Amino acid sequence: MLENPVLFIFSGLPASGKSTLAKLLAKEYRAVYLRIDTVEQGLRDLCGISVQGEGYRLSYRIASDNLNLGQNVVADSCNPITLTREEWQAVAENANARFINIEVRCDDPEEHQNRVETRTSEVPGLKLPVWQEIENREYHPWESERIVIETAGKFPEESFEELREKIKTALSMQIRKYAPSDFDAVSEIVHKTIETIYPKHYSPGAVAFFHAHHSKEKMQAEIPNEQVLVLLQNGKLIGSGAVFQNEIRRVFILPEFQGMGGGTLLLRALENAVGEKYALIRLDSTLGAAAFYRKNGYSLNSEHSLDLPGGDPLCYLDMSKKNPKHKG
């Protein structure tokens, strides 16, 4: 049994293999299975309405009830746009549950079209979309963390085994408070991330500035005044972040563990550490991290640029979001 309920949020185009994997996962975790196709067809059959977003909104409520009872939930839907993805995430957060986004893809057009043209409907009365409709369907690119399963050229059992392993990895991540014995590991995470990720967005001079800005000496001076949390996977320290008053600072995840949900898990814990006192939670974001923070509700306040010795520019963003825990 998992300590906290999990909302497994599937997304993907029709005939990508999404529902097959979602049903297998529901069995694996003894989860409540919510299929939007079933809910929407029920609304058409029983209420005679032209369904727009009603199926999603009804499913959010059913998922919320079950998460609040401590039940895992598998949400099986196309989940094609940013709005529905954020709404599913909010369902989990409001129930104090974890969530894992899972995108199922079939990137071989020929195989995908063949699946579309040879499958039959599992939901009585549901009219399946044709290939041209699927090709023209609105489907926003993902910018936030999720598990990606490519099903082209694979048996369902192969794809599900890959999914199982990736979920185990995501669920093995935990948060705890920083201990002084963590310092060397935290410092290594910070500088390895800067060395690996930052050159994609900044000049060599700017990268050197970030290394100096997060020197061991500066971190040792700051940590005693901060609330510092660390992210672990199977006991290995893979990320860290800090809070000072209402400011989130120094959020770093080892590059090889990014994109697995740990960043969101750590950010939520840091936001909770801010407490109820402050109306806003703020942070300074690098260029590379801005999309992640936007997907987690942060808005841009202002852009800043520093002129470094040698003429290298360094740009960063001042961002904030409303503190949902604030009383007042």
C-alpha positions as CSV (number, residue, x, y, z in Angstrom):
1,M,0.0,0.0,0.0
2,L,1.1,3.6,-0.7
3,E,1.3,6.0,2.2
4,N,-0.7,8.6,0.4
5,P,-3.2,8.1,-2.5
6,V,-1.9,8.8,-6.0
7,L,-3.8,10.2,-9.0
8,F,-2.3,8.7,-12.1
9,I,-3.2,11.2,-14.9
10,F,-3.0,9.7,-18.4
11,S,-2.9,11.7,-21.6
12,G,-2.5,10.9,-25.2
13,L,-4.3,10.8,-28.6
14,P,-6.9,8.1,-29.3
15,A,-5.4,4.7,-30.3
16,S,-2.1,5.6,-28.7
17,G,-2.5,2.6,-26.3
18,K,-3.5,4.8,-23.4
19,S,-6.6,3.0,-22.2
20,T,-4.9,-0.4,-22.4
21,L,-2.1,0.8,-20.1
22,A,-4.5,2.7,-17.9
23,K,-6.6,-0.4,-17.2
24,L,-3.5,-2.5,-16.5
25,L,-2.3,0.1,-14.1
26,A,-5.6,0.3,-12.3
27,K,-5.4,-3.4,-11.6
28,E,-1.8,-3.2,-10.5
29,Y,-2.5,-0.5,-7.9
30,R,-6.1,-1.5,-7.1
31,A,-7.1,1.9,-8.2
32,V,-10.5,3.5,-9.1
33,Y,-10.6,3.6,-12.9
34,L,-12.1,6.7,-14.4
35,R,-12.5,6.6,-18.2
36,I,-13.7,9.9,-19.7
37,D,-15.1,8.3,-22.8
38,T,-17.5,6.3,-20.5
39,V,-18.5,9.3,-18.5
40,E,-19.1,11.5,-21.6
41,Q,-21.1,8.8,-23.4
42,G,-23.2,8.3,-20.2
43,L,-24.0,12.0,-20.2
44,R,-25.1,11.8,-23.9
45,D,-27.2,8.7,-23.3
46,L,-28.8,9.6,-20.0
47,C,-29.0,13.4,-20.2
48,G,-29.2,14.0,-24.0
49,I,-26.6,16.8,-23.9
50,S,-23.9,17.8,-26.3
51,V,-20.9,17.2,-24.2
52,Q,-18.1,19.8,-24.0
53,G,-16.2,19.9,-20.7
54,E,-18.9,18.3,-18.5
55,G,-17.3,14.8,-18.6
56,Y,-14.0,16.1,-17.2
57,R,-15.7,18.2,-14.5
58,L,-17.8,15.4,-13.4
59,S,-14.8,13.1,-13.3
60,Y,-12.8,15.6,-11.2
61,R,-15.5,15.3,-8.5
62,I,-15.5,11.5,-8.6
63,A,-11.7,11.4,-8.4
64,S,-11.7,13.9,-5.6
65,D,-14.2,11.8,-3.5
66,N,-12.0,8.7,-3.9
67,L,-8.7,10.4,-3.2
68,N,-10.1,11.8,0.0
69,L,-11.0,8.2,1.0
70,G,-7.4,7.2,0.5
71,Q,-8.0,5.4,-2.8
72,N,-5.6,5.6,-5.8
73,V,-7.3,6.8,-8.9
74,V,-6.4,6.3,-12.6
75,A,-7.8,9.0,-14.9
76,D,-8.0,7.8,-18.5
77,S,-8.5,10.7,-20.9
78,C,-7.0,12.4,-23.9
79,N,-6.2,15.3,-21.5
80,P,-5.1,17.3,-24.6
81,I,-4.8,20.9,-23.4
82,T,-3.0,22.8,-20.7
83,L,-6.3,23.7,-18.9
84,T,-7.4,20.1,-18.3
85,R,-3.8,19.1,-17.2
86,E,-3.8,21.8,-14.6
87,E,-7.3,20.9,-13.4
88,W,-6.4,17.3,-12.9
89,Q,-3.3,18.4,-11.0
90,A,-5.4,20.6,-8.8
91,V,-7.7,17.7,-8.0
92,A,-4.8,15.8,-6.5
93,E,-3.4,18.8,-4.6
94,N,-6.8,19.7,-3.1
95,A,-7.0,16.1,-1.8
96,N,-3.4,16.2,-0.4
97,A,-2.6,13.4,-2.8
98,R,0.4,12.8,-5.1
99,F,-0.1,12.9,-8.8
100,I,1.9,11.4,-11.7
101,N,1.4,12.6,-15.3
102,I,1.7,9.9,-17.9
103,E,1.8,10.7,-21.6
104,V,1.2,7.7,-24.0
105,R,2.4,8.2,-27.6
106,C,2.5,6.3,-30.9
107,D,4.9,8.3,-33.0
108,D,4.8,6.0,-36.0
109,P,2.0,7.5,-38.2
110,E,1.5,4.4,-40.2
111,E,1.1,2.2,-37.1
112,H,-1.1,4.8,-35.4
113,Q,-3.4,5.1,-38.4
114,N,-3.7,1.3,-38.7
115,R,-4.7,1.1,-35.0
116,V,-7.3,3.8,-35.6
117,E,-8.8,2.0,-38.6
118,T,-8.9,-1.5,-37.1
119,R,-10.1,-1.0,-33.6
120,T,-13.6,-1.3,-32.2
121,S,-15.3,0.7,-29.5
122,E,-15.2,-0.6,-26.0
123,V,-17.8,1.9,-24.8
124,P,-21.3,1.1,-26.0
125,G,-22.7,3.9,-28.3
126,L,-19.4,5.7,-28.5
127,K,-18.5,6.9,-32.0
128,L,-14.8,6.6,-32.5
129,P,-12.9,9.4,-34.2
130,V,-11.4,8.7,-37.7
131,W,-7.8,9.2,-38.5
132,Q,-8.2,12.7,-40.0
133,E,-10.0,13.9,-36.9
134,I,-7.2,12.6,-34.7
135,E,-4.6,14.3,-37.0
136,N,-6.5,17.6,-36.7
137,R,-7.2,17.3,-32.9
138,E,-6.0,20.1,-30.7
139,Y,-3.2,18.6,-28.5
140,H,-0.8,21.0,-26.7
141,P,2.8,20.0,-26.4
142,W,3.8,19.1,-22.8
143,E,6.2,21.5,-21.0
144,S,6.0,20.0,-17.5
145,E,7.3,16.8,-15.9
146,R,5.6,13.6,-16.9
147,I,6.4,10.0,-17.7
148,V,6.4,9.3,-21.5
149,I,5.6,5.9,-22.9
150,E,6.2,5.3,-26.6
151,T,4.1,2.3,-27.7
152,A,5.0,2.1,-31.4
153,G,6.5,-1.2,-32.3
154,K,5.9,-2.7,-28.9
155,F,3.6,-5.3,-27.4
156,P,1.3,-3.9,-24.6
157,E,3.1,-6.0,-22.1
158,E,6.4,-4.3,-23.0
159,S,5.0,-0.8,-22.7
160,F,3.4,-1.7,-19.4
161,E,6.6,-3.1,-17.9
162,E,8.3,0.2,-18.9
163,L,5.5,2.2,-17.3
164,R,5.7,0.1,-14.1
165,E,9.4,0.7,-13.7
166,K,9.1,4.5,-14.3
167,I,6.3,4.7,-11.8
168,K,8.3,2.8,-9.2
169,T,11.1,5.4,-9.7
170,A,8.7,8.3,-9.3
171,L,7.0,6.9,-6.2
172,S,10.4,6.1,-4.6
173,M,11.1,9.8,-4.2
174,Q,10.7,11.3,-0.8
175,I,11.2,14.6,1.0
176,R,12.9,15.2,4.3
177,K,14.5,18.1,6.2
178,Y,18.1,18.9,5.6
179,A,20.8,17.6,8.0
180,P,24.3,19.1,8.3
181,S,25.7,15.8,7.0
182,D,23.9,16.4,3.7
183,F,26.0,19.5,2.9
184,D,28.6,17.9,0.6
185,A,25.9,16.1,-1.4
186,V,23.8,19.2,-1.7
187,S,26.7,21.2,-2.9
188,E,27.6,18.5,-5.5
189,I,23.9,18.6,-6.8
190,V,24.0,22.3,-7.2
191,H,27.2,22.5,-9.1
192,K,26.7,19.4,-11.2
193,T,23.3,20.8,-12.3
194,I,24.8,24.2,-13.1
195,E,27.7,22.5,-15.1
196,T,25.3,20.3,-17.0
197,I,22.1,22.3,-17.6
198,Y,23.1,26.0,-17.5
199,P,25.3,26.1,-20.6
200,K,22.2,25.4,-22.7
201,H,20.9,28.8,-21.7
202,Y,23.9,30.9,-20.6
203,S,27.3,32.0,-21.7
204,P,30.5,30.5,-20.1
205,G,30.9,33.7,-18.1
206,A,27.4,33.5,-16.8
207,V,27.8,29.8,-15.8
208,A,30.9,30.8,-13.9
209,F,28.9,33.5,-12.1
210,F,26.3,30.9,-11.0
211,H,29.1,28.6,-9.7
212,A,30.5,31.5,-7.6
213,H,27.0,32.6,-6.5
214,H,26.4,29.2,-5.0
215,S,29.8,28.6,-3.6
216,K,30.3,26.4,-0.6
217,E,31.1,29.4,1.6
218,K,27.9,31.3,0.6
219,M,25.8,28.2,1.1
220,Q,27.3,27.5,4.5
221,A,26.5,31.1,5.5
222,E,22.9,31.0,4.2
223,I,21.7,27.6,5.3
224,P,21.5,28.3,9.1
225,N,18.8,31.0,8.3
226,E,16.8,28.9,5.9
227,Q,14.4,26.0,5.9
228,V,16.2,23.5,3.7
229,L,14.6,20.3,2.2
230,V,16.2,17.5,0.4
231,L,14.7,15.1,-2.2
232,L,15.7,11.4,-2.1
233,Q,15.2,8.4,-4.3
234,N,15.7,5.1,-2.6
235,G,17.7,6.8,0.0
236,K,20.0,8.7,-2.5
237,L,20.0,12.5,-2.2
238,I,19.1,13.8,-5.7
239,G,17.7,17.3,-5.1
240,S,17.4,20.1,-2.7
241,G,15.7,23.5,-2.2
242,A,15.4,26.2,0.5
243,V,12.9,28.7,1.9
244,F,13.8,32.1,3.5
245,Q,10.6,33.9,4.7
246,N,8.4,33.8,1.6
247,E,11.2,33.2,-0.9
248,I,12.0,29.9,-2.5
249,R,15.7,29.5,-3.2
250,R,18.3,27.2,-4.7
251,V,16.1,24.5,-6.2
252,F,18.2,21.9,-7.9
253,I,17.6,18.4,-9.1
254,L,20.4,16.2,-10.5
255,P,20.0,16.3,-14.3
256,E,19.6,12.5,-14.7
257,F,16.6,12.6,-12.4
258,Q,14.8,15.6,-14.0
259,G,11.5,15.0,-15.7
260,M,10.4,12.3,-13.2
261,G,8.1,14.3,-11.0
262,G,10.7,15.1,-8.3
263,G,10.9,18.8,-9.1
264,T,7.1,19.2,-8.6
265,L,7.2,17.1,-5.4
266,L,10.0,19.3,-4.0
267,L,8.4,22.5,-5.0
268,R,5.1,21.6,-3.3
269,A,7.0,20.8,-0.1
270,L,8.9,24.1,-0.2
271,E,5.6,26.0,-0.8
272,N,4.1,24.3,2.2
273,A,7.2,25.3,4.3
274,V,6.4,29.0,3.5
275,G,3.4,28.6,5.8
276,E,0.4,30.9,6.2
277,K,2.0,34.2,7.0
278,Y,2.7,35.5,3.5
279,A,0.2,36.3,0.8
280,L,2.7,35.7,-2.0
281,I,5.4,33.1,-2.6
282,R,8.3,34.5,-4.7
283,L,11.4,33.2,-6.4
284,D,14.1,34.1,-8.9
285,S,14.1,31.8,-11.9
286,T,16.8,31.1,-14.5
287,L,15.8,31.1,-18.1
288,G,15.8,27.3,-18.3
289,A,13.5,26.9,-15.3
290,A,10.9,29.5,-16.1
291,A,8.6,27.1,-18.0
292,F,8.5,24.7,-15.1
293,Y,7.6,27.5,-12.7
294,R,4.9,28.8,-15.0
295,K,3.3,25.4,-15.2
296,N,3.2,25.4,-11.4
297,G,1.3,28.6,-11.2
298,Y,4.0,31.3,-11.0
299,S,3.7,34.5,-13.0
300,L,6.4,36.9,-14.2
301,N,6.9,40.1,-12.2
302,S,9.9,41.5,-13.9
303,E,13.0,40.5,-15.9
304,H,16.5,41.5,-14.8
305,S,19.8,41.5,-16.6
306,L,23.3,41.8,-15.1
307,D,26.4,42.9,-17.1
308,L,29.2,40.6,-16.0
309,P,32.9,41.2,-16.3
310,G,33.9,40.5,-19.8
311,G,30.6,41.7,-21.1
312,D,28.6,38.5,-20.7
313,P,24.9,39.2,-20.0
314,L,23.0,37.3,-17.3
315,C,19.2,37.3,-17.4
316,Y,16.9,36.0,-14.7
317,L,13.2,36.3,-13.8
318,D,11.4,37.6,-10.7
319,M,8.3,35.3,-10.3
320,S,5.6,34.8,-7.8
321,K,2.3,33.1,-7.1
322,K,-0.5,33.5,-4.5
323,N,0.1,31.5,-1.4
324,P,-3.0,29.2,-1.1
325,K,-2.3,28.7,2.6
326,H,-2.4,32.4,3.4
327,K,-5.0,33.5,6.0
328,G,-6.1,37.1,5.6
